[in-house]
């Protein structure tokens, strides 16, 4: 259950930052010429990598 909550928080933080908080495109502006598929692949990979780091740190 704890892992699901952590995954939800990570996904929510990335999605909110990408779509809502970064209105000036200062953090994610370097991706503006990418296609939607490329953005989806990148964000999915970022979320997956962040979750793997969380899992790795939780075992220590």
C-alpha positions as CSV (number, residue, x, y, z in Angstrom):
1,X,0.0,0.0,0.0
2,X,2.8,2.4,0.8
3,X,4.4,1.8,-2.6
4,X,1.1,2.6,-4.4
5,X,0.8,5.9,-2.4
6,X,4.4,6.8,-3.3
7,X,3.9,6.1,-6.9
8,X,0.7,8.1,-7.0
9,X,2.5,11.1,-5.4
10,X,5.4,10.9,-7.9
11,X,3.1,10.7,-10.9
12,X,0.9,13.5,-9.6
13,X,3.8,15.8,-8.9
14,X,5.3,15.3,-12.4
15,X,2.0,15.6,-14.2
16,X,1.0,18.7,-12.3
17,X,4.3,20.4,-12.8
18,X,4.3,19.6,-16.6
19,X,0.7,20.7,-17.3
20,X,-0.2,23.2,-14.6
21,X,2.7,24.8,-12.6
22,X,5.1,25.4,-15.5
23,X,3.0,28.0,-17.4
24,X,6.0,29.9,-18.6
25,X,7.7,26.8,-20.0
26,X,10.9,27.5,-18.1
27,X,11.4,24.0,-16.8
28,X,9.9,22.0,-19.7
29,X,10.4,24.5,-22.5
30,X,13.3,22.5,-24.0
31,X,10.7,19.9,-25.1
32,X,8.4,22.2,-27.0
33,X,9.4,20.9,-30.4
34,X,8.9,17.2,-29.4
35,X,5.9,15.3,-30.5
36,X,3.3,14.1,-28.1
37,X,4.6,10.6,-28.3
38,X,8.1,11.6,-27.5
39,X,6.9,13.6,-24.5
40,X,4.8,10.7,-23.3
41,X,7.7,8.3,-23.6
42,X,10.0,10.8,-21.7
43,X,7.6,11.5,-18.9
44,X,6.8,7.8,-18.5
45,X,10.5,7.0,-18.3
46,X,11.0,9.8,-15.8
47,X,8.2,8.6,-13.6
48,X,9.5,5.0,-13.8
49,X,13.1,6.0,-13.0
50,X,11.9,8.1,-10.1
51,X,9.9,5.2,-8.8
52,X,12.9,2.9,-9.1
53,X,15.1,5.3,-7.1
54,X,12.4,5.5,-4.5
55,X,12.3,1.7,-4.2
56,X,16.0,1.4,-4.1
57,X,16.3,4.0,-1.3
58,X,13.5,2.4,0.7
59,X,15.4,-0.9,1.0
60,X,18.3,0.7,2.9
